[in-house]
Amino acid sequence: MKKIDIYTGPMCNYCSAAKHLLSKKNAKYNEMDIGTDTTKMDEMLKRTNGARSVPQIFIGNYYVGGYDQLKALEVEGKLDSLLKD
């Protein structure tokens, strides 16, 4: 599977939902909590061109966006192929 980065924050239900969906797919991900590591906030802002909401998800070099976009990929049947190498 491709490398997955997910930027999360404290008390974030959408973050939990995104992690649950990825786990359901047996996808391993790197979680970066912007609430506990401010350098990750700066990194996230650069990678997303300024998006401040969490989660922010990257699969390989593909910028997914947030949970709604991740769920839409699943509903459209595109998530499985995106996760594969």
ABEGO torsion letter per residue (X at the ends): XBBBBBBBBBGBAAAAAAAAAAAAAGBBBBBBBAAABAAAAAAAAAAAGGBABOBBBBBEABBAEBAAAAAAAAAAGAAAAAABX
